Amino acid sequence: MPPKKKGFAEPKIDVPEGDATNGRAIFDANCSACHALDGDAKSASAPPLGGVVGRKTGATAFGYSKAVKNAGFTWSDKHLYVFLKNPSKYIPGNRMAFAGVADD
């Protein structure tokens, strides 16, 4: 029997063009209560998000859930886009208390 495949394939989606000013407002309203852009991941209430694109899931000193540690992919704009729509559906068992972004 072949080994169990680890990781998620890159989603086959087109990510809409972003707007940095609007993105910062969305971050401040929805993410900044738990996440920072940098800082000490080990003592944080949530992992820092600066540099997340290009980082392997569960790769900082933060105490991630087994689901995130074992997700086995590298964050990309496509993975983030799908994850942020519905985090618990994209990585079942993750501990992020966020229902997801409803609109594009």
C-alpha positions in Angstrom: 0.0 0.0 0.0 1.4 3.4 -0.9 2.1 5.9 1.9 -0.8 8.2 2.8 -0.5 11.5 0.9 0.1 14.4 3.3 -0.9 18.0 2.5 -3.4 19.8 0.4 -3.2 20.5 -3.3 -3.1 24.1 -4.3 -6.7 25.2 -4.8 -7.7 25.7 -8.4 -9.2 29.2 -8.0 -8.5 32.7 -9.2 -7.9 35.0 -6.2 -9.4 38.5 -6.8 -7.0 41.4 -7.0 -6.5 42.8 -3.5 -6.6 46.3 -2.1 -4.0 47.0 0.7 -5.9 49.7 2.4 -9.1 47.7 2.5 -7.2 44.6 3.5 -5.6 46.4 6.5 -9.1 47.6 7.6 -10.4 44.0 7.4 -7.3 42.8 9.3 -7.8 45.4 12.0 -11.5 44.6 12.3 -11.3 40.8 12.2 -7.8 39.6 13.0 -5.9 42.0 15.1 -7.7 41.0 18.4 -5.7 37.7 18.3 -3.0 38.1 15.6 -0.1 40.5 15.2 2.0 40.9 12.1 5.2 40.1 14.0 6.3 39.2 17.5 7.1 36.2 19.7 5.0 33.3 18.3 5.7 31.1 21.4 4.0 33.5 23.8 1.3 34.9 21.5 -2.4 34.0 21.7 -2.3 33.3 17.9 0.6 33.0 15.4 2.0 36.2 13.9 0.9 36.6 10.3 3.7 38.6 8.8 5.5 36.5 6.2 2.8 33.8 6.2 2.8 33.5 2.4 5.6 31.1 1.6 5.6 29.6 5.2 4.8 25.9 5.9 1.7 25.3 8.0 2.5 25.1 11.7 6.1 26.3 11.1 6.5 28.9 13.9 7.0 28.4 17.6 3.2 28.9 18.2 1.4 25.9 19.8 -0.7 24.9 16.7 -3.3 22.3 16.7 -2.4 18.9 15.3 -4.6 19.6 12.3 -2.6 22.7 11.3 0.8 21.1 12.1 -0.1 18.1 9.9 -1.8 20.1 7.1 1.5 19.8 5.1 1.2 22.7 2.7 2.9 26.0 2.2 0.7 29.1 2.6 -0.1 30.8 -0.7 -2.6 33.4 -1.7 -4.9 30.6 -3.0 -4.7 28.6 0.2 -5.2 31.7 2.4 -8.2 32.8 0.3 -10.0 29.4 0.6 -9.0 29.0 4.3 -10.3 32.5 5.3 -13.6 31.8 3.7 -14.2 28.9 6.2 -11.2 27.9 8.3 -12.9 25.0 10.1 -13.9 23.5 6.7 -10.6 23.9 5.0 -8.5 22.5 7.9 -10.9 20.5 10.1 -9.7 20.4 13.7 -7.9 23.8 13.7 -8.5 25.9 16.8 -8.9 29.3 15.2 -12.1 30.8 16.6 -13.2 32.6 13.4 -16.2 31.8 11.2 -14.7 33.1 8.0 -14.9 36.1 5.7 -18.3 36.2 4.0 -17.7 38.5 1.1 -14.9 38.8 -1.5 
